[in-house]
């Protein structure tokens, strides 16, 4: 699930923060954050709050404190078994940053980041402008094609900050490609071999099951869903081999948006499941807009590899970018260092794919070189961040973004005993 930074808890008395003039009677908590990132990089953070310190339904405000200066900071509380406070800061590149959380008056503001559900789709919007669609209903097959090509449980369309479509679902060359998704191609279990990706072989599919919940607010929007990996067998019509929880969180930043993608997959059989080694499968797959080809788009990895030589290599990040209406638009795919077989290998289509056109397909492929064995009843996580933005990006900026993603800042939190 969404990564939570490690925090140190220190109980203090009210007088400790009495120096914050005008705030001392309303302060709930103080945060001390170590900023070691690259200057200018957006860094989302989430901390778990002490149980009982806040009341559901109450309002709170976060401030950054620098000497006598106090600046309001957009923040968001997610209530649950453990309440969480989230915000985004832009790194200064050095030093200690201090924040205070105070009781505030409740307003009726429309969330900047929102999740809404309709009959077919969950839509995440920024300032009421859609940027991501998750398909929970079956997408019908292309006209004239069989029902085997129908599919649910994927992201399409994914949109640029200005509203340009970045993904492609059911392209005529690969009907089973569906925007942004993560199917497993070769899976061995209980003597069976199932392909959950190539729908034309009719061995299996991935299917939306249910919605766990959604979140909206000033800082992020999120939805959590469950999907089934369903095998088609002669002896039994359908068998669920694995369940998968998707946690999709989209962060509000000034330069586009961050999409945090978490997949938690569980082996629900009574034996081991092998995600067999193959050049495709798992991770995070991206079929780019049909408007990108080898004349107007490019690939660059953290190791300096390009479209021509990046396939089958490993990387911490890979940026896929291209021209859309005269604007360079890019997706920076970042892989969590804790992922299986990290830094993960990649599948990058040849630059002359599809008869020389050169359409873009990218995927982090954790099982490219070795199988991943899932024990019965156990769950396994994969995490990725995608930075969607418009304008160019230097390799140094991409590397700094990955460093910020993979090395969370240390935060100390002090609670105030309210009367």
C-alpha positions in Angstrom: 0.0 0.0 0.0 1.0 3.7 0.0 4.4 4.0 1.6 4.4 5.5 5.1 7.5 7.2 6.3 9.2 6.1 9.5 8.5 8.5 12.4 9.8 9.0 15.9 7.1 9.7 18.5 7.9 12.2 21.3 5.2 13.2 23.8 5.7 16.8 24.9 3.9 19.4 27.1 2.0 22.3 25.7 4.5 24.9 26.8 7.1 23.5 24.4 5.3 25.1 21.4 4.3 28.2 23.2 6.7 30.2 21.0 4.3 29.9 18.1 2.4 33.1 18.8 -1.3 32.9 18.2 -1.2 29.1 17.7 -0.3 27.6 21.1 -3.8 26.9 22.3 -4.8 25.1 19.0 -1.7 23.1 18.2 -2.2 19.4 17.9 1.2 18.2 16.7 4.6 19.4 15.5 6.6 17.8 12.8 10.4 18.1 12.2 11.3 16.9 8.7 14.8 16.3 7.3 15.0 17.7 3.8 17.8 16.0 1.9 16.3 16.0 -1.6 17.2 17.8 -4.7 16.1 21.4 -4.9 12.8 21.9 -6.7 11.6 18.2 -6.5 8.1 17.5 -5.2 8.1 15.1 -2.3 4.8 13.6 -1.1 4.9 12.4 2.5 2.4 10.5 4.7 2.7 10.0 8.4 0.6 7.8 10.7 -0.9 9.8 13.5 -1.2 8.6 17.1 -4.6 7.0 17.8 -7.1 9.3 19.3 -5.1 12.5 18.6 -7.7 13.8 16.0 -11.4 13.5 15.8 -13.1 12.3 12.6 -15.3 15.1 11.3 -13.1 17.8 12.8 -10.9 20.1 10.6 -7.2 20.7 10.8 -4.6 23.0 9.2 -0.9 22.4 8.5 1.6 25.2 8.6 5.2 25.3 7.7 7.2 27.4 10.3 10.4 29.2 9.4 11.4 31.5 12.3 8.6 33.9 12.8 7.0 33.1 9.4 4.1 30.7 9.2 2.9 29.4 5.8 -0.3 27.4 5.2 0.3 24.0 3.6 -2.3 21.9 1.8 -2.8 18.7 3.7 -5.2 15.8 3.9 -6.2 13.4 6.6 -7.2 9.8 5.7 -9.3 8.3 8.5 -9.1 4.6 9.1 -7.7 2.0 11.6 -4.6 4.3 11.6 -5.3 7.9 10.7 -2.8 9.4 8.2 -1.7 12.9 7.4 -0.4 13.6 4.0 1.1 16.7 2.3 3.6 17.5 -0.5 6.7 19.7 -0.1 9.0 21.0 -2.7 12.6 20.2 -1.6 15.0 23.0 -0.8 17.9 20.6 -1.1 19.0 20.8 2.5 18.1 21.4 6.1 15.4 20.9 8.7 11.8 21.9 8.0 9.2 22.4 10.8 5.5 22.1 10.6 2.6 22.4 13.0 -0.9 21.0 12.7 -3.7 23.1 14.3 -7.4 22.8 14.8 -9.2 24.8 12.1 -12.7 25.9 11.1 -14.5 23.5 8.8 -15.0 24.8 5.3 -17.1 23.5 2.3 -14.3 23.5 -0.2 -14.6 21.3 -3.3 -11.7 18.7 -3.3 -8.9 19.6 -5.7 -8.3 15.8 -6.2 -11.5 13.8 -6.5 -12.6 10.2 -7.2 -16.0 9.5 -8.7 -17.7 6.3 -9.7 -20.1 5.8 -12.6 -21.6 2.7 -14.2 -18.4 1.7 -16.0 -15.5 3.7 -14.6 -13.8 5.2 -11.6 -12.6 8.7 -12.6 -9.8 10.6 -10.8 -9.9 14.4 -11.5 -7.8 17.4 -10.7 -9.7 20.6 -10.3 -12.7 18.7 -11.8 -10.7 17.9 -14.9 -10.4 14.1 -15.5 -6.9 12.7 -15.6 -7.4 9.0 -15.1 -10.1 6.4 -15.8 -10.2 2.9 -14.3 -12.4 0.5 -16.1 -14.5 -1.6 -13.6 -17.1 -2.7 -16.2 -16.2 -4.9 -19.1 -14.9 -3.0 -22.1 -16.8 -4.7 -25.0 -14.6 -6.3 -27.7 -13.8 -4.3 -30.9 -16.6 -4.3 -33.4 -16.9 -7.7 -35.1 -14.6 -9.5 -32.7 -15.5 -12.2 -30.2 -16.4 -11.8 -26.6 -13.1 -13.3 -25.6 -11.5 -9.8 -26.1 -13.7 -8.1 -23.5 -11.8 -7.0 -20.5 -12.1 -5.0 -17.2 -9.6 -4.0 -14.5 -7.2 -1.5 -16.2 -6.5 2.2 -16.6 -7.6 3.9 -19.8 -7.6 6.7 -20.8 -4.7 8.1 -18.8 -4.5 11.8 -19.7 -1.8 14.5 -19.7 -2.3 17.6 -17.6 -3.8 19.4 -20.6 -6.1 16.6 -21.4 -4.3 14.7 -24.1 -4.9 10.9 -24.2 -1.7 9.0 -23.4 -2.9 5.4 -23.5 -4.3 3.1 -26.2 -6.8 0.3 -25.4 -7.6 -2.6 -27.8 -5.3 -1.4 -30.6 -5.9 -3.4 -33.9 -2.4 -5.0 -33.7 -2.8 -6.2 -30.1 -6.5 -6.4 -29.0 -5.4 -7.5 -25.5 -3.4 -4.3 -24.8 -5.5 -2.1 -22.5 -3.7 1.2 -21.6 -2.0 0.9 -18.3 -2.1 -2.6 -16.7 0.0 -5.5 -15.3 -1.0 -8.9 -16.6 1.0 -12.1 -16.0 1.8 -14.1 -19.1 3.0 -17.5 -18.1 1.7 -18.8 -14.8 2.2 -22.4 -13.6 0.0 -23.8 -10.8 -1.1 -27.3 -9.8 0.0 -28.8 -13.1 -1.7 -26.1 -15.2 -0.2 -23.3 -17.4 -2.3 -20.2 -17.7 -1.8 -17.0 -19.7 -3.7 -14.2 -18.1 -2.7 -11.6 -20.7 -3.1 -13.0 -24.3 -6.9 -13.1 -24.3 -7.0 -14.6 -27.7 -5.7 -17.9 -26.4 -8.7 -18.1 -24.0 -6.6 -19.5 -21.1 -7.6 -16.9 -18.7 -8.2 -13.2 -17.9 -8.1 -10.5 -15.2 -11.5 -9.3 -14.0 -12.6 -6.5 -11.7 -14.2 -7.9 -8.6 -15.1 -5.1 -6.2 -14.4 -1.5 -5.0 -12.9 -1.3 -1.5 -13.1 2.5 -1.3 -12.1 5.9 -2.6 -10.6 9.1 -1.2 -10.8 12.7 -2.3 -9.1 15.9 -1.0 -6.7 18.7 -1.4 -3.5 16.6 -1.7 -4.4 13.3 -3.3 -7.2 11.2 -4.7 -7.2 7.4 -4.3 -9.2 4.3 -5.1 -8.7 0.7 -4.0 -10.1 -2.2 -5.9 -9.9 -6.0 -6.0 -9.3 -8.0 -9.2 -9.4 -11.7 -9.9 -7.0 -13.6 -12.1 -9.3 -16.2 -13.6 -8.1 -19.4 -15.3 -10.3 -21.2 -17.9 -10.0 -24.9 -17.5 -11.8 -27.8 -19.3 -12.8 -29.5 -16.1 -14.1 -26.4 -14.4 -15.3 -23.3 -16.3 -13.5 -20.8 -14.2 -10.9 -20.9 -11.3 -9.6 -17.9 -9.4 -5.8 -18.4 -9.1 -4.8 -15.1 -7.6 -6.6 -12.1 -6.2 -5.0 -8.6 -6.6 -5.6 -5.4 -4.7 -4.8 -2.2 -6.7 -4.2 1.0 -4.7 -4.1 3.9 -7.1 -3.2 7.3 -5.5 -2.7 10.4 -7.6 -0.9 13.3 -5.9 -1.5 16.9 -6.6 1.7 18.6 -7.6 2.4 21.8 -9.6 4.2 20.1 -12.5 1.6 17.6 -13.7 0.8 14.8 -11.2 2.3 11.7 -9.6 0.5 8.4 -10.0 1.4 5.9 -7.3 0.6 2.3 -8.4 0.5 -0.5 -5.8 -0.4 -4.1 -6.6 -0.8 -6.6 -3.8 -1.2 -10.1 -5.3 -2.3 -13.1 -3.2 -2.0 -16.8 -4.1 -5.5 -18.2 -3.3 -4.7 -21.8 -4.3 -3.6 -24.5 -1.9 -0.2 -24.9 -3.6 2.6 -22.7 -4.9 2.1 -20.5 -8.0 5.0 -19.8 -10.3 5.1 -16.6 -12.3 7.4 -18.1 -14.9 10.3 -16.2 -16.5 9.4 -14.6 -19.8 10.1 -11.3 -21.6 6.6 -10.0 -20.8 4.6 -10.2 -17.6 3.6 -8.4 -14.4 5.2 -5.2 -13.3 3.5 -2.2 -15.0 2.7 -2.2 -18.7 2.0 0.9 -20.8 0.7 0.9 -24.4 1.2 4.5 -25.5 -1.1 6.6 -27.6 -1.3 5.7 -31.3 0.0 9.3 -32.0 3.5 8.4 -30.9 5.9 6.6 -33.2 9.6 6.5 -34.0 9.5 10.0 -35.6 8.0 11.9 -32.6 8.8 10.0 -29.4 11.7 8.6 -27.5 12.8 6.5 -24.5 15.5 7.1 -21.9 16.4 5.0 -18.9 18.3 5.7 -15.6 21.3 3.9 -17.1 21.4 6.1 -20.2 19.8 3.5 -22.5 17.5 4.6 -25.3 14.8 3.1 -27.4 17.4 1.4 -29.5 19.2 -0.5 -26.7 17.0 -0.3 -23.6 15.1 -3.6 -24.0 16.1 -6.4 -21.6 18.2 -4.0 -19.5 17.6 -3.0 -15.9 16.8 0.5 -14.6 15.5 2.5 -11.6 13.4 4.7 -14.0 12.5 5.0 -17.6 11.0 8.0 -19.3 8.7 7.6 -22.3 7.9 10.9 -24.0 6.7 12.3 -27.3 5.1 15.2 -29.0 1.4 16.0 -28.6 0.1 19.1 -30.4 3.6 20.7 -30.3 4.2 20.0 -26.6 6.7 17.4 -25.3 4.7 15.2 -22.9 6.4 12.5 -20.8 5.7 9.7 -18.4 8.6 9.0 -15.9 8.1 5.4 -14.7 9.9 4.8 -11.4 10.3 1.3 -9.8 10.5 0.9 -6.0 13.8 -0.5 -4.9 11.9 -3.0 -2.8 10.2 -4.6 -5.8 11.0 -8.2 -6.8 14.4 -8.6 -8.6 15.1 -4.9 -8.4 16.3 -2.9 -10.3 13.8 -4.6 -12.6 14.4 -5.6 -16.2 12.3 -3.9 -18.9 10.4 -4.8 -22.0 10.7 -2.0 -24.6 9.4 -2.7 -28.1 11.9 -2.4 -31.0 12.1 1.0 -32.5 10.8 -0.4 -35.8 7.9 -2.3 -34.3 4.5 -2.8 -36.1 5.9 -2.8 -39.6 8.4 0.0 -39.1 5.9 2.5 -37.5 7.6 2.2 -34.1 4.7 2.3 -31.7 5.6 2.7 -28.0 5.2 -0.2 -25.6 7.0 -0.2 -22.2 6.9 -2.5 -19.2 8.8 -3.2 -16.0 9.1 -7.0 -16.2 10.1 -8.5 -12.8 10.1 -12.1 -14.1 12.1 -11.4 -17.3 15.1 -13.3 -16.0 13.8 -15.5 -13.2 10.5 -17.0 -12.0 8.7 -15.5 -8.9 7.3 -18.2 -6.6 4.2 -17.3 -4.6 3.4 -19.4 -1.6 -0.1 -20.5 -0.9 -2.1 -17.8 1.0 0.7 -15.3 1.0 0.5 -11.7 -0.4 3.2 -10.0 -2.5 3.5 -6.3 -3.3 4.9 -4.2 -6.2 5.1 -0.4 -6.1 5.7 2.1 -8.9 5.4 5.9 -9.3 4.6 7.5 -12.7 5.3 11.2 -13.0 3.1 12.6 -15.8 4.2 16.1 -16.9 4.5 18.4 -19.9 7.7 20.0 -21.1 11.2 18.6 -21.3 13.0 16.8 -18.4 16.7 16.5 -17.9 18.1 13.1 -16.7 19.3 14.8 -13.5 15.7 15.8 -12.7 14.4 12.2 -13.4 17.1 10.8 -11.2 16.3 13.3 -8.4 12.6 12.3 -8.6 13.5 8.6 -8.2 15.8 9.4 -5.3 13.0 11.2 -3.6 10.6 8.3 -4.2 13.0 5.7 -3.0 14.5 7.5 0.0 11.8 9.0 2.2 12.7 11.8 4.6 13.0 11.2 8.3 10.2 12.9 10.3 9.9 13.4 14.1 6.4 14.1 15.4 5.5 15.6 18.8 2.0 15.6 20.1 0.4 18.3 22.2 -1.9 17.5 25.2 -5.0 19.5 24.4 -7.2 20.5 27.3 
